[in-house]
Amino acid sequence: MTMRPSLEDLIKNADRLADAFEGHEPDEADFDAPLPPLMAVKLAAFRRAAAEKELAEAIAAARVARLSWRELGEAIGTSGEAVRQRYAAS
């Protein structure tokens, strides 16, 4: 049977880890490390969702400014009808 560490040991280890974390200076190579494939997919999905939200907000503001669906479609490379179907308030 393995003995569980004491509270004092746990606190000492936590303090050691906190000191190591606070004193850590990342290397330049840390910033260029490739993402694991699943993390890259999750990051891309997050960025796509953020961009879609930003686009929807911009289109709503453009409609308040009375831009036509045609103008908005041209701005994003599609038809005005496609923009209207996607972004018109339900």
C-alpha positions in Angstrom: 0.0 0.0 0.0 1.3 3.4 -1.0 1.4 6.1 1.7 -0.4 9.4 0.8 1.7 12.5 1.1 1.1 14.7 4.1 -0.5 18.1 3.8 2.9 19.6 4.6 4.5 17.7 1.7 1.7 18.8 -0.6 2.1 22.5 0.3 5.9 22.2 -0.2 5.4 20.7 -3.6 2.8 23.4 -4.5 5.2 26.1 -3.4 8.0 24.5 -5.5 5.8 24.4 -8.5 4.6 28.0 -8.0 8.2 29.2 -7.8 9.2 27.3 -10.9 6.2 28.7 -12.8 6.8 32.3 -11.7 10.5 32.1 -12.6 10.0 30.5 -16.0 11.1 32.4 -19.1 9.9 30.8 -22.3 12.4 30.2 -25.1 11.8 31.6 -28.6 11.3 28.0 -29.8 8.3 27.7 -27.4 6.4 30.2 -29.5 7.1 28.3 -32.8 6.2 24.8 -31.5 3.6 23.2 -33.8 0.2 22.6 -32.4 -1.0 19.1 -32.0 -3.5 18.4 -34.9 -6.6 18.3 -32.7 -5.7 21.5 -31.0 -5.1 23.1 -34.4 -8.6 22.0 -35.5 -10.1 23.4 -32.3 -8.3 26.7 -32.7 -9.4 27.0 -36.3 -13.0 26.3 -35.3 -12.8 28.9 -32.6 -11.4 31.5 -35.0 -14.1 30.7 -37.6 -16.8 31.1 -35.0 -15.3 34.5 -33.9 -15.0 35.7 -37.5 -18.6 34.6 -38.2 -19.9 36.5 -35.1 -17.9 39.6 -36.2 -19.3 39.3 -39.8 -22.9 39.0 -38.5 -22.4 42.1 -36.3 -20.9 44.0 -39.2 -23.8 43.0 -41.5 -26.3 44.1 -38.9 -24.6 47.5 -38.5 -24.5 47.8 -42.3 -28.2 47.1 -42.5 -28.9 49.8 -39.8 -26.8 52.1 -42.1 -29.2 51.1 -44.9 -26.8 49.2 -47.1 -28.6 46.9 -49.5 -28.4 43.1 -49.4 -26.9 43.3 -52.9 -24.1 45.6 -51.6 -23.4 43.3 -48.7 -23.3 40.2 -51.0 -20.8 41.9 -53.3 -18.7 42.8 -50.3 -18.4 39.2 -49.1 -18.3 37.5 -52.5 -21.8 36.1 -52.8 -25.3 37.2 -53.8 -27.5 39.6 -51.9 -30.1 36.9 -51.6 -27.6 34.5 -50.0 -26.6 37.2 -47.4 -30.3 38.0 -46.7 -31.1 34.4 -46.1 -28.2 33.9 -43.8 -28.2 37.1 -41.8 -31.7 38.6 -41.9 -33.3 38.7 -38.5 -35.8 35.8 -38.1 
